[in-house]
Amino acid sequence: MSSTTEITEAHILPGGQDLDAAMAEGRHAHDVDRQHVFHSWSAQAQLKPMTVLAAQGSYLWDGEGTRLLDFSSQMVNTNIGHQHPKVVAAIAEQAAKLCTVAPAHINPARSEAARLIAERTPGDLNKVFFTNGGADAVEHAVRMARLHTGRYKVLSRYRSYHGGTDTAVNLTGDPRRWPNDYGNSGVVHFNGPFLYRSSFNAETEEQESQRALDYLDRLIQMEGPMSFAAIILESVPGTAGIMVPPPGYMAGVREICDRYGIVFIADEVMAGFGRTGKWFAIDHFDVVPDLMTFAKGVTSGYVPLGGVAINDAIAATFADRAYPGGLTYSGHPLATACAVATINAMEDEGMVTNAARIGEQVLGPGLRDLASRHPSVGEVRGLGVFWALDLVKNKQTREPLAPYGGSSPAMAAVLHECKAGGLLPFSNFNRIHAVPPCNVTDAEVAEGLRILDAALTVADGYTS
Ligand SMILES: Cc1ncc(COP(=O)(O)O)c(C=O)c1O
C-alpha cells in the first residue's frame, strides 16, 4: 500500500481500517476533542488540530484520508517509523504475558532494556533509572546531580528545551519558560555556540567554540564555581534549532565540569537513539557525560518511556544511601518490552547506519542544494536525520522569517504549501526541520525534498 490512490481505491487504510468508517470515526473524535481535550502549549479556543487516522513507515493519513510524508517523526520520536511490525508484536506479546508490576520488582523486560541501553551508552554509564518520559528524566538527573555534589545551582543554555515539568521548564532556554519562570529554580542560563547567529561576534567555528567556552568559564567564576551541581546540555540542541556544537566545544565543557567538580548532564531525549547517525549524539564529540537523559526514540514513541543513564561514581553515591525519588511506572513492562524490540529492530536493520548515510549522502546534500537555489534559506544545518532550515527574509541581514518565539503569515504559508504537497515537517518559529525516521528510504527523502522545493518557492515570495 504505497500511494493515496491505491489506498482510496482499496478503501482500506494501513492497519486494516475501512477508510470511510475511519473518516467518520475521525470526525466524531474531532468534535469530542474540541469539547473535552485540553491540548499542550496552546490557546485552546484557537486550535485547529489535525486528525490522524493511520500511519505506516514514513507516512500517516489525516482525517480526510490524505497521505502525508511524516518528516516530523511526530515529536521527533518515531525513529523506526510508524507501526514497525516487530515492535507492535512485542508490545502485544508483553501485554499477554504481564502488563504491569510495581517498580520494586524485577521484570525481564526492564532488565533487558537496561542492559541494551547500558551497552550502547558511552563510558561508564552503566545503570539506568527509568522514567515516563523526557521531562521527568531531566528532573531526576538534576536531583541526582544535586544530591551527589551537595550543590544546588544548574547551568543551562539559551536556545534549548528540556521539558514541561517545573525544573525541566526552568532549565529550558526558550520562550516556553517565560510564563513558568518564578526565578527560584537555581538555574543560570548562558549563550552556547551558534555561529550563524553568534553571540560572540565570531566568524569561524573555532572562534565561536573558544569564545563560548571562555564566556562560560567567566560566567561560572562570577557565579561561584562551588555553587554549581550540574551543566545540562542537549548534545545537539533539537527544538531550538539543531545547532551542531562546533569542534572542541563539548570537550571544553567536559574540561570545565572536571575543573570545578560539576556534573555534566547530556540531554539526549531528542538527539539520541540513532537520530544523528550514531546511537547517541554525544558520540560525535568523543565526550563521556556523567549523566545522560533519554526518551522518545528509545521506544520510537510507541509506549511512553524515558530514563537517566548513570555513571559509576554517581551510582555509588546511592549504593548505601537511598535515592529519594521514584515512579509507579519506572521500567513499566509494556514500555521496556517496547524499548527492547525497538533497539533490536534498529540494530538488526542497520537503522543508525542508514541515518548516517542519509544525512551524508542524500538529505544533507539535498537540503544544501535547496539552500543554494532559494533566497529564503539562510542556513542548513544538521546530522543524520536531524536537519533544520533557518528561513530568513534576507540572506545578508539574516532577519528570521518569523520572530523568535512567534509565527508569521510567511511561515504559515510555507507550512500550508508543505501540507498541500503531502509533507508534514516539524516547525518552530522561523525554522523547518526535516527529521524523518532513521529508516527513511532514499526515494522518500527525494519526495520530501521535491515538496520542500515547492514550499520554499512560497517562502521566497516573502524575501527582499
Ligand atoms: C531535549 C529534550 N529534553 C526533554 C524533553 C522533554 O521530553 P518529554 O516531552 O518526553 O517530557 C524534550 C521534548 O521534546 C526534548 O527535546
PDBQT file of the ligand as one rigid body, heavy atoms in Angstrom, charges set to zero:
ROOT
HETATM    1  C1  LIG A 501      15.955  17.643  24.535  1.00  0.00    +0.000 C 
HETATM    2  C2  LIG A 501      14.653  17.378  25.204  1.00  0.00    +0.000 A 
HETATM    3  N1  LIG A 501      14.627  17.156  26.529  1.00  0.00    +0.000 NA
HETATM    4  C3  LIG A 501      13.487  16.888  27.185  1.00  0.00    +0.000 A 
HETATM    5  C4  LIG A 501      12.276  16.846  26.508  1.00  0.00    +0.000 A 
HETATM    6  C5  LIG A 501      11.004  16.543  27.262  1.00  0.00    +0.000 C 
HETATM    7  O1  LIG A 501      10.568  15.275  26.943  1.00  0.00    +0.000 OA
HETATM    8  P1  LIG A 501       9.039  14.836  27.218  1.00  0.00    +0.000 P 
HETATM    9  O2  LIG A 501       8.189  15.667  26.313  1.00  0.00    +0.000 OA
HETATM   10  O3  LIG A 501       9.035  13.379  26.931  1.00  0.00    +0.000 OA
HETATM   11  O4  LIG A 501       8.771  15.117  28.662  1.00  0.00    +0.000 OA
HETATM   12  C6  LIG A 501      12.257  17.064  25.129  1.00  0.00    +0.000 A 
HETATM   13  C7  LIG A 501      10.991  17.040  24.376  1.00  0.00    +0.000 C 
HETATM   14  O5  LIG A 501      10.893  17.437  23.251  1.00  0.00    +0.000 OA
HETATM   15  C8  LIG A 501      13.472  17.343  24.457  1.00  0.00    +0.000 A 
HETATM   16  O6  LIG A 501      13.502  17.576  23.148  1.00  0.00    +0.000 OA
ENDROOT
TORSDOF 0
